[in-house]
Amino acid sequence: MKIRPLSLAVPLMAPALLCLIWLVLADRIDNQVILPSISQVADILIHPFRDLIGMGSLTANVLVSLVRVVLGYTTAALVAIPLGVVMGYYAPVYGFFNGFLNLFRPIPPLAWVPLVMAWFGIASLATLSGVEVGQAYIYLDNIKFAMLFIIFVGAFYPILTSTIQGVRGVNPTLIDSARVLGASEGQIFRKVLLPAAMPSIITGMRIGLGIAWMCLVSAEMLPGSLSGIGYMITHAFTLASTDIVIAGMVSIGVVGACMDTIFRRVEHKKFSWRR
């Protein structure tokens, strides 16, 4: 397939325009605290393993944040998908849970912070495992339950809603046909319901991952946090290091875009039949 130069150039136009505006504004403002130059931010991004303001490297903080997001997000998916399948398939279960869950749906994840801090404090995986010294303690202590809960709440509802809609949108004829052919309930779930609902579930997981990544910055502002890209941004702001703030924001955007691309590729490759 022939690739047209224009198709490659169009996606680069908006970033190029943004950089041009940035160059002009940075030159006119001439204040590194308000808007640092592109070269300052690029220098941080080009050297991601360099120590920044005594908080470790950009790469190390991104990895800490990524572990937190993966744990909180995975927990949300493991709870929301089975619950969504059952709610979507069984009307009584939907009626039992739907009103209750809808009470909490409009609450922003950040609004949970005071209650979460009262519940979990600064407890972490190190507290749960009983590890108190060594390198393992440093790693496990970075995973606070309060942070995981905020990320969990952010990812839970998009996954749950999409799973319910995906299951309820399955053609009843497929289920009835499977029953006529002697399929058990377990076989209907595994071979009819889940495959047919999976495109919607994947879409919900994609949206949930994006929200979980956005909730990360809020989660890393909680007491007890001493690492992570969100904490680094907040700490850099207090030191008027705006170049580090912008570099951190760019890192969040790049990692989030990469994760979204993975989901889109899976969706395109495995569920192209839906189109």
C-alpha positions in Angstrom: 0.0 0.0 0.0 1.4 3.4 -1.0 1.8 5.9 1.8 1.1 9.4 0.8 3.4 12.1 2.3 0.3 14.2 3.1 -1.1 11.5 5.3 2.1 11.4 7.3 2.3 15.2 7.5 -1.2 16.0 8.7 -0.9 14.4 12.2 2.3 16.4 12.7 0.8 19.8 11.9 -1.0 20.4 15.2 2.1 19.6 17.3 4.2 21.7 15.0 1.8 24.6 15.4 1.8 24.2 19.2 5.6 24.3 19.3 5.6 27.4 17.1 3.2 29.2 19.4 5.2 28.0 22.4 8.4 29.4 20.9 6.8 32.8 20.3 5.2 33.1 23.7 8.3 31.9 25.6 10.3 34.5 23.8 7.8 37.3 24.4 7.1 36.4 28.1 10.8 35.8 28.8 10.0 34.3 32.3 11.1 30.7 32.9 8.7 30.4 35.8 5.6 31.3 33.7 6.7 29.5 30.5 10.1 27.9 30.1 11.6 27.4 26.6 11.2 24.3 24.6 14.9 23.6 24.9 14.7 23.4 28.7 11.8 20.9 28.6 13.4 19.0 25.8 16.7 18.7 27.8 14.8 16.9 30.6 12.9 14.6 28.2 16.1 13.8 26.3 17.8 12.8 29.6 15.1 10.8 31.3 17.5 9.0 33.7 19.0 12.2 35.1 18.1 13.0 38.8 15.6 15.9 39.1 15.4 18.1 42.2 16.5 15.2 44.5 13.5 13.1 43.6 15.0 10.6 41.2 14.8 10.5 37.5 11.8 11.1 35.2 11.8 7.4 34.2 11.9 6.1 37.7 8.9 8.3 38.7 6.9 7.3 35.6 7.5 3.6 36.4 6.3 4.1 40.0 3.2 5.8 38.7 2.7 3.1 36.0 2.8 0.3 38.7 0.2 2.2 40.7 -2.1 2.7 37.8 -1.8 -1.0 36.6 -2.6 -2.3 40.1 -5.6 0.0 40.7 -6.9 -0.4 37.1 -6.5 -4.2 37.1 -8.4 -4.5 40.3 -11.2 -2.3 38.9 -11.4 -4.5 35.8 -11.4 -7.7 37.8 -14.4 -6.4 39.8 -16.3 -4.5 37.1 -16.3 -7.0 34.3 -17.8 -10.0 36.1 -20.2 -7.7 37.9 -21.2 -6.0 34.6 -21.7 -9.4 32.9 -24.0 -10.6 35.6 -25.9 -7.3 35.8 -26.3 -7.2 32.0 -27.5 -10.8 31.8 -29.7 -11.2 34.8 -32.4 -8.5 35.2 -33.0 -9.1 38.9 -29.3 -8.6 39.7 -29.3 -5.4 37.6 -32.3 -4.1 39.5 -30.7 -4.9 42.8 -27.3 -3.2 42.1 -28.1 -0.5 39.6 -29.7 2.1 41.9 -27.1 1.6 44.6 -24.2 2.0 42.3 -25.7 5.0 40.6 -25.6 6.8 43.9 -21.8 6.8 43.8 -21.3 7.2 40.0 -21.5 11.1 40.0 -19.0 11.4 42.9 -15.6 12.6 41.5 -12.7 10.4 42.6 -11.0 13.4 44.3 -14.1 13.8 46.6 -13.2 10.4 48.1 -9.8 11.7 49.4 -10.9 12.7 53.0 -12.8 9.4 53.5 -10.1 7.3 52.0 -7.4 8.9 54.2 -9.6 8.1 57.2 -9.9 4.5 56.1 -6.4 3.7 54.9 -4.2 6.4 56.2 -0.7 5.8 54.8 -1.0 2.0 54.8 0.7 0.4 51.9 1.6 -3.1 50.5 4.6 -3.0 52.8 2.1 -2.8 55.8 0.1 -5.7 54.4 3.1 -7.9 53.7 4.9 -7.1 57.0 8.1 -6.0 55.2 9.8 -3.3 57.3 13.3 -3.0 55.9 15.4 -3.3 52.7 14.8 -2.5 49.1 11.6 -4.4 49.0 10.2 -2.1 51.7 11.0 0.9 49.6 9.1 -0.5 46.6 6.1 -1.8 48.5 5.7 1.3 50.6 5.3 3.3 47.4 2.0 1.4 46.7 -0.4 3.1 49.1 -3.9 1.7 49.4 -5.4 5.1 49.4 -3.9 5.8 45.9 -5.0 2.5 44.6 -8.6 3.2 45.7 -8.7 6.5 44.0 -7.5 4.9 40.7 -9.9 2.0 41.2 -12.9 4.4 41.5 -11.9 6.3 38.4 -11.6 3.1 36.3 -14.5 1.1 37.7 -17.6 2.9 36.4 -16.6 3.2 32.7 -15.7 -0.5 32.6 -18.9 -1.5 34.4 -21.2 0.6 32.2 -19.6 -0.6 29.0 -19.8 -4.2 30.1 -23.4 -4.0 31.0 -24.3 -2.3 27.7 -22.2 -4.8 25.8 -24.0 -7.8 27.4 -27.5 -6.3 27.1 -26.7 -5.5 23.4 -26.1 -9.2 22.5 -28.6 -10.5 20.0 -31.1 -12.7 22.0 -31.3 -15.0 19.0 -27.8 -16.1 19.5 -28.5 -17.0 23.2 -31.7 -18.8 22.3 -30.1 -20.7 19.5 -27.3 -21.8 21.9 -29.9 -23.0 24.4 -31.8 -24.9 21.7 -28.6 -26.7 20.7 -28.1 -27.8 24.4 -25.6 -25.3 25.6 -25.2 -24.9 29.4 -25.3 -21.5 31.1 -21.5 -21.7 31.5 -21.1 -22.4 27.8 -23.4 -19.5 26.9 -21.3 -17.1 29.0 -18.0 -18.3 27.6 -18.8 -18.9 24.0 -21.7 -16.6 23.2 -22.1 -13.8 25.7 -18.5 -12.7 26.3 -17.3 -12.9 22.7 -20.3 -10.8 21.5 -19.9 -8.3 24.3 -16.2 -8.1 24.2 -15.9 -5.1 21.8 -18.0 -3.0 24.2 -16.0 -4.3 27.1 -12.7 -3.4 25.4 -14.0 0.1 24.7 -14.9 0.5 28.4 -11.5 -0.8 29.5 -9.9 1.8 27.2 -11.9 4.6 28.6 -11.3 3.4 32.2 -7.6 3.2 31.6 -7.5 6.8 30.5 -9.5 8.0 33.5 -7.3 5.9 35.8 -4.2 7.6 34.4 -5.9 11.0 34.9 -6.8 10.1 38.5 -3.1 9.3 39.2 -2.1 12.9 39.7 -4.8 13.3 42.3 -3.8 10.0 44.0 -0.2 11.0 44.2 -1.0 14.3 46.0 -2.2 12.3 49.0 -0.2 12.3 52.2 2.6 9.7 52.3 3.4 10.0 48.7 7.1 10.6 48.1 7.4 9.5 44.4 5.6 9.2 41.2 5.1 11.6 38.3 2.1 13.4 39.9 4.0 14.0 43.1 7.1 15.2 41.1 4.9 17.7 39.2 3.4 19.0 42.5 6.8 19.2 44.2 8.4 20.9 41.2 5.6 23.5 41.2 6.4 24.4 44.8 10.0 25.0 43.7 9.0 27.1 40.7 10.6 24.5 38.3 8.0 24.9 35.6 10.2 23.0 33.1 10.0 19.9 35.2 6.2 20.4 35.5 5.8 20.5 31.8 8.1 17.6 31.2 6.1 15.6 33.7 2.9 16.5 31.9 4.4 15.5 28.5 5.4 12.2 30.1 1.9 11.5 31.3 0.5 12.3 27.9 3.0 10.1 26.0 2.5 7.1 28.3 -1.3 7.5 28.2 -1.3 7.8 24.4 0.9 4.6 24.2 -1.5 2.7 26.4 -4.5 3.9 24.4 -2.7 2.9 21.1 -2.3 -0.6 22.4 -6.1 -0.8 23.1 -6.9 0.6 19.7 -4.7 -1.9 18.0 -6.2 -4.8 19.9 -9.7 -3.5 19.1 -8.8 -3.1 15.4 -7.1 -6.5 15.1 -9.5 -8.7 17.1 -12.8 -7.0 16.6 -12.8 -5.7 13.1 -15.7 -8.0 12.3 -17.9 -5.7 14.3 -17.7 -3.1 11.5 
